[in-house]
Amino acid sequence: MKISGFTIIRNATIYDFPIIESLSSVLPLVDEFIVVMGDSQDNTADLVKSINSPKLKIINTEWDTKTFNADGNIYAQQTDLALKACSGDWCIYIQADEVLHENGYEAIRNACAQYLNDSRVEGFVFKYVHFYGNYDHYIDALHFAYPKEVRIVRNLPEIHSWKDAQSFRSITDFDGISYGKKEGTRKLNCLQIDAYMYHYGWSRDPRKIGKKIVEQKTMHDGTVAEHFKTELYEYGNLSYFPLFKGQHPKLMESRIKNMDWGDILQYTGAPTSNMRKKFKLKYRIINFIENSILGGRTLGGFKNYKLIGKA
């Protein structure tokens, strides 16, 4: 059995991606790691090369934002380049703002071995923790932060990254351009693994995250929200969010220790406008039911996979 890892990265320092921790969290599991490196304006290449692993295989690219100019499809196109360069039987995907917790390594290895020759299983789903503002608070509203997502796929030619690269689908007769279409696509049949992916996309330096939001808005719909252009992004009142009482991946210890934006966070006032909906009575009731009664299952939430069991 051979396992590949793959990811895309661009402007890791400008946008405060934990790229070293992210890549390093998957390296112990894989035989090779494909990194599709976009045309950065910072020291991203030096950061990746500093990991100094023979498993790393870097593919340099320039983002074709004229062809892939809607719905974040440029992210899917770049991710697909990485996936199609993989040679393993299974391919583990990680985004640059995610870190795989080491407690899940054994479960991942066992599942990949056990289902290697079971064609019914096309992928594996990981559980998620989404941090917000800093490393002490997380988003517990499942309708605003996906509780699970596909992060291992079988290496098959018909499996492609989909939409804005959050997940994957089986796409027949793919034209290499239409990453957002639903017609002719199918959700993958997946098993859930007892492994956690920690998402730090909303726990980045507020002096940098606004720049990333501007890029994402531009890549999705060609517009830029003016209030995101400010130098300092406002997370809002963090006391609305529950405290995290678990343990972060060991690889994050240094980054967490060196966090230097605690003094510019706020713990009073209203939530930010983009999170205010989460705290309306309707969603507080739904949130209580999903977390306290349904054990983390969502009520009618969108899932881009078909869960056929647990590994």
C-alpha positions as CSV (number, residue, x, y, z in Angstrom):
1,M,0.0,0.0,0.0
2,K,1.2,3.5,-0.9
3,I,-0.2,6.7,0.5
4,S,0.2,10.2,-1.0
5,G,-0.3,13.5,0.7
6,F,-1.3,16.6,-1.3
7,T,-2.0,20.3,-0.8
8,I,-1.8,23.7,-2.5
9,I,-0.2,26.9,-1.0
10,R,0.3,30.5,-2.0
11,N,1.4,33.5,0.1
12,A,1.7,31.6,3.3
13,T,3.3,34.4,5.2
14,I,1.1,37.2,3.9
15,Y,-2.0,35.3,4.9
16,D,-0.6,33.7,8.0
17,F,-1.1,30.1,7.0
18,P,0.5,27.5,9.4
19,I,2.0,25.8,6.4
20,I,4.9,24.1,8.2
21,E,2.7,22.7,10.9
22,S,0.1,21.6,8.3
23,L,2.5,19.7,6.0
24,S,4.4,18.2,8.9
25,S,1.2,16.8,10.4
26,V,0.6,14.6,7.4
27,L,4.2,13.6,6.5
28,P,4.5,10.7,9.0
29,L,1.6,9.0,7.2
30,V,2.6,9.3,3.6
31,D,5.2,8.0,1.2
32,E,5.2,11.2,-0.9
33,F,3.7,14.6,-0.4
34,I,2.7,16.7,-3.5
35,V,2.8,20.5,-2.9
36,V,1.4,22.6,-5.7
37,M,3.0,26.0,-5.0
38,G,1.3,29.0,-6.6
39,D,3.0,32.3,-7.6
40,S,3.6,33.8,-4.2
41,Q,4.8,37.3,-3.3
42,D,6.5,36.2,-0.1
43,N,8.8,33.5,1.3
44,T,6.4,30.6,0.9
45,A,8.9,28.6,-1.2
46,D,11.6,29.0,1.5
47,L,9.1,27.9,4.3
48,V,8.1,24.7,2.4
49,K,11.7,23.8,1.5
50,S,12.8,24.4,5.1
51,I,10.9,21.2,6.1
52,N,13.7,19.4,4.3
53,S,11.9,16.1,3.7
54,P,12.7,13.8,0.8
55,K,8.9,13.0,0.6
56,L,8.1,16.5,-0.6
57,K,7.6,17.0,-4.3
58,I,7.0,20.6,-5.3
59,I,5.1,21.7,-8.5
60,N,5.3,25.4,-9.2
61,T,2.3,27.0,-10.9
62,E,0.8,30.4,-11.8
63,W,-2.9,30.9,-11.0
64,D,-5.0,31.2,-14.1
65,T,-7.6,33.5,-12.6
66,K,-9.0,34.4,-16.1
67,T,-10.2,30.9,-16.8
68,F,-11.1,29.9,-13.2
69,N,-12.7,33.2,-12.1
70,A,-15.8,32.2,-10.2
71,D,-17.0,30.3,-7.1
72,G,-13.4,29.8,-6.0
73,N,-12.8,27.3,-8.8
74,I,-9.1,28.3,-9.0
75,Y,-8.6,26.5,-5.6
76,A,-10.2,23.4,-7.0
77,Q,-8.2,23.5,-10.2
78,Q,-4.9,23.9,-8.3
79,T,-5.9,21.1,-5.8
80,D,-6.8,18.9,-8.8
81,L,-3.3,19.4,-10.2
82,A,-1.9,18.1,-6.9
83,L,-4.3,15.2,-6.7
84,K,-3.5,14.0,-10.2
85,A,0.2,14.1,-9.4
86,C,-0.2,11.6,-6.6
87,S,0.9,8.0,-7.2
88,G,-0.5,6.4,-4.0
89,D,-3.4,4.1,-3.6
90,W,-4.9,6.6,-1.1
91,C,-4.5,10.4,-1.1
92,I,-4.6,12.5,2.0
93,Y,-5.6,16.1,1.4
94,I,-4.9,18.9,3.8
95,Q,-5.5,22.6,3.4
96,A,-2.9,25.1,4.4
97,D,-4.9,26.3,7.4
98,E,-5.5,22.8,8.7
99,V,-3.4,20.6,11.0
100,L,-4.1,16.9,11.5
101,H,-4.0,15.8,15.1
102,E,-1.5,13.0,15.8
103,N,-4.0,11.1,17.9
104,G,-5.6,9.9,14.7
105,Y,-2.5,8.5,13.0
106,E,-3.1,4.8,14.0
107,A,-6.8,4.9,13.0
108,I,-5.9,6.4,9.6
109,R,-3.2,3.8,8.9
110,N,-5.5,0.9,9.9
111,A,-8.4,2.2,7.8
112,C,-6.3,2.7,4.7
113,A,-4.9,-0.9,5.1
114,Q,-8.2,-2.5,6.0
115,Y,-10.2,-1.1,3.1
116,L,-7.5,-1.0,0.4
117,N,-9.2,-3.6,-1.7
118,D,-12.8,-2.7,-0.8
119,S,-14.0,-0.7,-3.8
120,R,-17.2,0.3,-2.1
121,V,-15.1,2.7,0.0
122,E,-14.0,5.8,-2.1
123,G,-12.9,8.0,0.7
124,F,-12.7,8.7,4.4
125,V,-14.2,11.6,6.4
126,F,-12.4,13.3,9.3
127,K,-14.0,15.2,12.2
128,Y,-13.3,18.9,12.6
129,V,-12.7,21.5,15.3
130,H,-12.9,25.1,13.9
131,F,-11.0,27.7,16.0
132,Y,-12.1,31.4,16.1
133,G,-10.2,34.5,16.9
134,N,-7.4,32.7,18.8
135,Y,-6.4,29.2,19.9
136,D,-8.7,29.2,23.0
137,H,-12.1,29.6,21.3
138,Y,-14.0,27.5,18.7
139,I,-17.1,27.6,16.7
140,D,-19.7,25.2,18.1
141,A,-22.6,26.0,15.7
142,L,-22.5,23.1,13.2
143,H,-24.5,25.1,10.6
144,F,-21.7,27.6,10.5
145,A,-18.7,25.3,10.6
146,Y,-18.8,21.9,8.9
147,P,-18.4,19.1,11.5
148,K,-16.9,16.6,9.1
149,E,-15.3,16.6,5.7
150,V,-13.7,14.3,3.2
151,R,-9.9,14.3,3.6
152,I,-8.8,11.0,2.1
153,V,-9.8,9.8,-1.4
154,R,-9.0,6.7,-3.4
155,N,-6.7,7.5,-6.3
156,L,-9.2,7.1,-9.2
157,P,-9.2,9.2,-12.4
158,E,-12.8,10.2,-12.0
159,I,-12.4,11.7,-8.5
160,H,-11.7,15.4,-8.6
161,S,-11.6,18.4,-6.4
162,W,-15.0,20.2,-6.4
163,K,-16.2,23.8,-6.3
164,D,-13.8,25.8,-4.0
165,A,-11.8,22.7,-3.1
166,Q,-13.5,22.1,0.3
167,S,-14.3,18.6,-0.9
168,F,-14.3,16.0,-3.7
169,R,-16.7,14.4,-6.2
170,S,-16.8,11.7,-8.8
171,I,-17.1,13.5,-12.1
172,T,-17.6,11.6,-15.4
173,D,-16.3,13.1,-18.7
174,F,-14.7,16.0,-16.8
175,D,-13.7,18.9,-19.1
176,G,-11.0,20.2,-16.8
177,I,-12.7,23.5,-16.3
178,S,-16.2,23.1,-14.8
179,Y,-15.3,22.5,-11.2
180,G,-18.5,23.9,-9.9
181,K,-21.1,22.0,-11.9
182,K,-23.4,19.4,-10.3
183,E,-24.6,17.6,-13.4
184,G,-22.6,14.5,-14.1
185,T,-21.2,14.4,-10.6
186,R,-21.7,12.1,-7.7
187,K,-20.9,12.3,-4.0
188,L,-18.3,9.8,-2.8
189,N,-19.1,6.8,-0.6
190,C,-17.1,7.4,2.6
191,L,-16.4,6.0,6.0
192,Q,-15.8,8.1,9.0
193,I,-12.4,7.8,10.7
194,D,-11.9,8.6,14.4
195,A,-9.4,11.3,13.5
196,Y,-9.6,15.1,13.9
197,M,-8.6,17.9,11.6
198,Y,-8.0,21.2,13.4
199,H,-9.0,24.2,11.3
200,Y,-7.2,27.4,12.1
201,G,-8.5,29.5,9.2
202,W,-10.4,31.7,11.5
203,S,-7.8,31.9,14.2
204,R,-5.2,33.9,12.3
205,D,-3.5,37.2,13.0
206,P,-6.3,39.8,12.6
207,R,-3.7,42.1,10.9
208,K,-3.4,39.5,8.1
209,I,-6.7,37.6,7.8
210,G,-8.5,40.6,6.2
211,K,-6.1,40.3,3.2
212,K,-7.0,36.7,2.8
213,I,-10.8,37.4,2.9
214,V,-10.3,40.0,0.2
215,E,-8.6,37.4,-2.0
216,Q,-11.3,34.8,-1.4
217,K,-14.1,37.2,-2.2
218,T,-12.3,38.2,-5.4
219,M,-11.8,34.5,-6.4
220,H,-15.4,33.6,-5.6
221,D,-17.5,36.4,-7.2
222,G,-15.1,39.1,-8.4
223,T,-16.1,41.6,-5.8
224,V,-14.3,43.0,-2.7
225,A,-16.3,43.8,0.5
226,E,-15.0,47.3,1.5
227,H,-15.1,46.5,5.2
228,F,-12.6,43.7,4.8
229,K,-10.0,46.1,3.3
230,T,-9.2,47.5,6.7
231,E,-5.8,46.7,8.1
232,L,-7.2,45.1,11.3
233,Y,-9.9,42.4,11.0
234,E,-12.5,42.5,13.9
235,Y,-13.4,39.1,15.2
236,G,-16.0,40.6,17.5
237,N,-16.8,39.5,21.1
238,L,-15.0,36.2,21.6
239,S,-16.9,35.6,24.8
240,Y,-19.8,34.4,22.6
241,F,-17.7,31.4,21.7
242,P,-17.0,28.4,23.9
243,L,-13.5,27.8,25.4
244,F,-11.6,24.8,23.9
245,K,-10.7,22.4,26.7
246,G,-8.9,19.7,24.6
247,Q,-5.3,19.5,23.4
248,H,-4.0,21.0,20.2
249,P,-1.7,19.0,17.9
250,K,1.9,19.0,19.3
251,L,3.1,20.6,16.2
252,M,1.1,23.8,17.1
253,E,2.7,24.3,20.5
254,S,5.3,26.8,19.3
255,R,2.9,28.7,17.1
256,I,0.4,29.0,19.9
257,K,3.0,30.1,22.4
258,N,4.2,32.8,20.1
259,M,0.8,34.2,19.3
260,D,1.1,38.0,19.6
261,W,-2.3,39.4,18.9
262,G,-4.1,38.7,22.2
263,D,-4.1,42.3,23.2
264,I,-6.0,43.4,20.2
265,L,-8.9,40.9,20.6
266,Q,-12.2,41.9,22.3
267,Y,-14.4,40.2,24.8
268,T,-17.2,42.7,25.0
269,G,-19.7,44.1,22.6
270,A,-21.6,42.4,19.8
271,P,-20.5,39.7,17.4
272,T,-19.3,40.8,14.0
273,S,-21.9,41.2,11.3
274,N,-20.8,38.0,9.5
275,M,-21.3,35.9,12.6
276,R,-24.3,37.7,14.1
277,K,-26.8,35.3,12.5
278,K,-25.3,32.4,14.5
279,F,-26.6,34.0,17.7
280,K,-30.2,34.4,16.8
281,L,-32.7,32.4,18.8
282,K,-33.6,30.0,16.0
283,Y,-29.9,29.0,15.5
284,R,-29.2,28.8,19.2
285,I,-32.1,26.3,19.5
286,I,-30.8,24.3,16.5
287,N,-27.3,24.4,17.9
288,F,-28.5,23.0,21.3
289,I,-30.4,20.2,19.6
290,E,-27.5,19.2,17.3
291,N,-24.8,19.3,20.0
292,S,-26.6,18.2,23.1
293,I,-29.3,15.8,21.7
294,L,-28.1,14.6,18.3
295,G,-24.4,14.2,19.4
296,G,-23.0,16.4,16.6
297,R,-25.4,15.4,13.8
298,T,-26.8,18.3,11.8
299,L,-30.4,19.0,11.0
300,G,-30.6,19.2,7.2
301,G,-27.1,20.5,6.8
302,F,-25.4,20.0,3.4
303,K,-22.9,17.2,3.2
304,N,-20.8,16.6,0.1
305,Y,-20.3,12.9,0.8
306,K,-22.4,9.8,1.4
307,L,-21.5,8.3,4.7
308,I,-21.8,4.5,4.5
309,G,-20.4,3.7,8.0
310,K,-17.4,4.1,10.3
311,A,-13.9,2.7,9.9
